[in-house]
């Protein structure tokens, strides 16, 4: 006769050797830093808060190694620049492509990532900074390797109300604008917090995975800034005295209610909101390395369930896989057509839009489909799903619902930048994300299906 399984609850975790390293990557004032079509300036005129780059390296007892680097960075303006950067890092570190993630916070007040900037003031400083960023990334991975020590990385879900739906339909029209929609259902409030601890329980680092566009500071802002992520990092670091890593979630339709300002105090307030939510989530966690186990019932005024802490040792294996998901493309202008239009365009805003479309089309080529890489990691009881696209939150909501016993880390804008992934049902609407994306309807759903199938294969291996 089968015995019932004991009742217990624990945070999904992983035991591994973990190394950490951080660096200041704040660029100089005067660098080319134009990210908005409506901006009237090209150069950064000040620094609001420093930009930071962090590395986390994990290694299991089989010698499998994963390297995550994340920073207060905007997005890659062309895939050629990403490939050049990636290849230099992989060659210098000996990492394989599927074991390396370079994740961007997506601050819109950080310099663009490109080795081919437009001929504009501050472009020379941007190229110098790109070289520094490349060298620093390599140095941090090597430094984190030297800092490897036995540690536990475990995770817990919380909530934060910073992110709201930003697909606003103007009353009485079919026109959508990109900004707070008070009539929409609440955005995805899910906050996932990771905790790195030493064997004795002492805290080493915190990871914050949250989906919200850092677009507080916009076209009138002239300061280099990590946006709300900077104040979040600084608040948590000052409180906890450990490094803080930020992982941008699936935020295609999510942003703060109040945004598009030049007031840095607004960005700081948003960062404080996320920091306090992360602190509340950490405070809700059980002691590191322990699970709650049901011990029996005590009769009182009610029958009382007695739970006690017991030592818990999560698995230590690290696994990794890179999927290539074939996505159909919309009917798009060719590179030649976009180049001709750009040469004739004199309006500053429309010129910026055309330049972005041209870079995107050059990256994709003139074919009818494109293979989007999806990076899957398994760290013990946790799954990671990362793409270079800007997926809507449907991706993380569906994956987390499919694997409720796991922590599921979802990351946008990792290992490149390519375009939005809106749900199929939105393609008949005049949305910016639908207009901007090169991918045809159903592409997001293809990514969800492919990732779910691959993760289920790992799930079945554990049965």
N, C-alpha and C positions, 0 to 999 in steps of 0.2 A: 504494500500500500504506500502510495506517494505521500511524503510528509509535506505539509504546506510550507511555502517559502517564508522565511522570517521577514517581518515588516521592518524596513529600514529606509532611510532617506539620506542622500548625500549630495554635495555639489559635484557636478561633472568635473573631473580633473585629470591631470597627467603628472607622473613623476618622471623627471628627466634632468639632465645637466642643462642648466640655463645660464647664459651670459648676457650682460646688458652693457650698453655704452651710449653716451649722449654727446652732442656737440651743438654749439651755437652756429647757425648758418645765416645770420642776419646779413643781408647785402648792404652795400654802401648807399647812402643818400645820393641821388642823381642817377641811379640805375633805371633802365627802361622798365616801366611797370604799368603798362596800359592793358587793362583787361575788360574794359567796358566801352561799347560803341559810343555811348553818350559822353565819355570822358573828354575833357578839353586839354588834358595834359598828357605827356608821355613819360616824364621822369618822376620818380618818387622824391618828395620834398622833405620827408621826415620819417621817423621810426616810431610807431605806436608801442609795440612790444616786440621783443626779440623773436626770431624764427628759430625753431629747434628741430634737430634731426635725432632720431633714436633708433638703435638697433637692438634686436632680441634674437639670440641664437639658441636653438634647442638641439640636443643630441641625446639619442637613446643608447641602450646597451648593445645594440646591433651596429652602432656606428652611423645610423641614419641621422642626417643633420638638416635642419630647416633654418633659414635666415629671413627674418622680417625686418625691414627698414621702413620707418614711417616718418613723415615730416610735415611741417607747416608750409605746404606747397600748393600751387594752383592746379594746373593741368598741362599735359603735353600738347603743344600746338601742332605737332606732326609726328607720325609714328617713326619716321626716319630718325628723328632726334632721340626718341625712346630706344630704338634698336641700337643706336650708337652708344648711348649711355649704358644700357643693359649689357651689351657685349663687352664693354670695357670693364664693368664690375665683375662679370662672370669670369673673364680671363684672369683678372688680378686675384680673385678669391678662390678659383677652382670650383665654384658652385655650379650645379646643373640648373637649367632654367626652371624646372618644375619645383625646385627646392628654395627658390628666391622670390620674395614678394617685396615690391617697392610701392608703398601705399601713400596716397596724398590726402591731406586733410581737405583740400579743395578751397582753400582761402582765395577769395577774389581780390585780395589786397597784397598778394605775394607775386613776385615777378613771374612772367610766363616761362615755361620750360621749353626751350628751343635752342638749337645751335645755328638756326638761320633766322634771326630776328629781322623785322623790317628795317630799312634804312631810316633810323629815327634817333633822336637824342638819347643817349644812355645805352645804346646797343653795345658799345664796346665794353662797358661795365658788365652787362648781362653775360656776354661771352666769357669774361674772366670768372664771373660768379659760377657759371655752369661748370667750368673746369674745377673750381674749388668744391662744388657740390659732388662731382664725380669722385674726386680724391678723398673727400671726407666720408663718403659712403663706404668706400673700400676700407679706409682706416677704422671706421666704427665696427665693421664686421670682424676685422682682425682683432680689435680690442675686445669685443664681446666674446670671441673665441677664447681669448686668454683669461677671461673672467668666468668661464664655465664652472659651475659648482652644483651639487645636488640640490634640487628645488622642487616645489610643488606649484603647478599652475592650475588653479581651479576657478570656476565661473559661477555667477549668480545673476539672475534677471531682476531688474527693477523697472522703474517708470520715470519718465521726465516729460513735461508738457511743453518744452521749448519748441519742438517742431510742429508745424501746422500745415494743412493743405494749402498749396500756393497756386492752384488752378482756378482762377476767378473768372466766371462768366459775367460779362457786363449785363445788367438788367435790360430786358427788352431786345437783346441782340444775340447773334450767334458768335460774337467776338469774345475770345478769352484773352486775359492778360495774366502776366506772371506775378502773382502777389497773393496775399492772405485772402482766403475764401471763408468768411464767417458762416456760410450756409452749408459747407461741406461737413461730412462726418469727421470726427477728430482724426488727426494724423496718427501714424504708428508711434505710440508712446514708449515702445520697448527700449529699454536700456540694458545692455549686457556689460557687466563689469568683471574683469579678470584680476586675479590676485596671485602674485608670485611671492612665495614664502620660503624661507630656509627650513631645514628639518626641525628646528626648535620652534617654528612658528613665527619668527620675526619676519616682518614685511620687507620685501626687496623692491617691488614695483607694482604698479597698477595699470591695467589696460581698460580703456573706455571705448566701447563699440556702440555708436549712436548714429542715427540717420537724420541729418539736418544740414541744409546748405549753409555754408558760412558766407552769406551775402548781406550781413548787417551793414558793412562798410562798402560803399558803392562808388558811382561815377564821380561824385564830388570829393571823395576822400583822396588825399595825396600822400598818405603815410603808408609805409610798409607795415603790414600787420598780419598776425595769424587769425584775426577776427576773434570770434568767441572762444576758439580753442585755446588761445593764449592765456586768457584769464582763467579758464578752467584748469589748464596745466599749473599755472602759478598758484592758484588757490589750493589745489590738492597737494602740490609739492610743499608749500609752506606748512600745511597741516600735517602731512604724513611723512615728510622728509625722505621721499623716495622718488625715482623717476616715474613719469606718467606718459603713457603712450595712447594716442588717439587713433581710432580706426573708423573712417567714414562709412556709414552703413548705406543701405539702398534708399537714397534720398531724392529720387528723381522728381517727386512732387512735394517735397517737404522743405520748409524754411521757417525762420522765426516770423511771428505775426508782424512785428515792427522791424523794418529793414530799409535798405537803400538810403543810408544816411552817411554823413561824414563825421558824426559824433562818436569818438572812441569809447565814451562812457556807456553807450548803448551796447556795444560789443562786449564790454567788460561785464555788464549786468547779465547779458545772456550767458556768458561763461560762468559766472557765479551760480546761475540757476542750474546749469548742467553739473557743476562741481558739487553742489549741495545734494543733488539727486544721486550722484555717484557715492558720496559719503554715506548717505542713507542706505544705499544698497550694500555697501561694505559693512555697515553696522548691522545689517540684517543677516550676515553670513555666520554660519557656525564656525567654531574654531578650526583652523587649518588642519587637514589630515584626519578629521573625525566625522563620523556619520551619526545620525540619530537612529537608535534601534529601540523597537518596542519591547518592553520588559514584562508587560503584564498589566493586570487590572487591579485597582484598589477600590473597594466598595466604600463610598462615602454618601453624601446626599445624592450623588450621581455616581455611576460607575466610571472611574477615572482611568484614562489610558496613561501609563507611565512610560515615558521615553527617556533614554539616557544616552550619553555620548560613548562611542566606542571607536577605537582606532580603525581607520580605513586607509587601505593602500590602493590607489587607483592604478590602472595599467600604465605602462611606460612606453608603449610602441608609438613610433612616429611613422605615418604613411603619407604618401603624396601621389598625385595624379594630375596630369594636364589633359583636359578634354578639348577637342576642336569641334565646335558646333557650327554646322553649315547654316548660315542665315541668308535668306533672300534679301536683295536690296530693292528699294523703291526705284522708280524711274527717276534718274538723276541727270543733271547736266553733265556733259563730259568735261574733262580737264581743259580741253581747248576752248570750249564755250565759256567756262567760268573765267579763264585767263583773259579772254577777249573782253568780257564784261567788266572785269576788274580794271583793265587798262583805261576804260572809258569812264569809270565812276569817279566823280569828284566829291560827292557828299561823304563826310567823315564817318557817319554812322553806317550807311549802306556799304561803304568801302570795307569797313571792319567785318561786316557780315559776309561779304563776298570772299574776303581773304580767308575766313574760317571755313567756308564751304569748299574753297579751292584746296586748302590743306587737307581737309577730310577726304575729298575725292582723290587727291594724289595718293593718300595713304591706302585707300581701298582699291585703286585701279578702276578700270572701266568695265569690269565684269558684272555679271548679273547676281552674284552671291559672294559671300566672304565668310571665312572660317574664324569665328570668335573664340579665343582661348578662354577656358574656364579652369581656374586653379583650385584643386581640392586638396585639403590637408586633413589629416586626422591626428590629433594630439591626445592620445589616451581616449577619454570619453567625450571629446569635443570634436566637432566638425567645423571646418573653415571652407567658405565658398567665396571666391574672389574673381572679379572680372574687371576689364579696363573700361567697361561701359558705365553709364549712369542709369542703373535699373530703378524702376519704381519700387516702392516698399512691398508690393505684392510678392516679390521674390523672397524676401526674408520672412514674410508672414507665412507663406506656403511651406517653406522648408522647415521652419520652426514648428509648425503644426504637424508636419509629417514625422518629425523626430523629437517628440516631447521629452524623452528621457535624456537627450543630449543637450549640451549648449551648442548653438549653431552661430558661429561668427560669420557675418556677411559683410563684404567689403566692396564698395564701388571704387573705380579709378585706381586699381592696382595693376601694375605692370603695363602702363600705357593709358591712353585716353582716346575714345573713339566716337561716342555719341550716346543718345538716350535709348532706353528700352521701356517704352510705355506699354500698358496692357492693350490687347487687341481691340477691346471695346471702345477705346478712346480715339481711334484713328479717324473717325468721322467728325471730329471736333477740331476747331481752329486753334489748337494748342501750340505753343512754342516748341515743346518737346517733340510733338508729332511732326512739326515742320522741320525741326533741326535734325532728327534722326535719319540716318541713311537706310535703316532697316525696315523691312516690310512688316505689315501686321502679322502677329503671331510669333514674332521673334522672341519676345520675353517668355512666352509660354514654352517655346522650344528649349530655352535655357533652363527653365524650372524643371521640365521633364527630364532633360539629360542629367542635370545635377542630382535630382531625386533618385533616378535609376542607379547612378554610380554610387551614391551614398548607401542605398539599400544593399548593394553588393557587399560593402564593408559591414553593414548591419548583420547580414546573413552569416558572414564569417565568424561573428561573435556568438552565434547561437549554439 
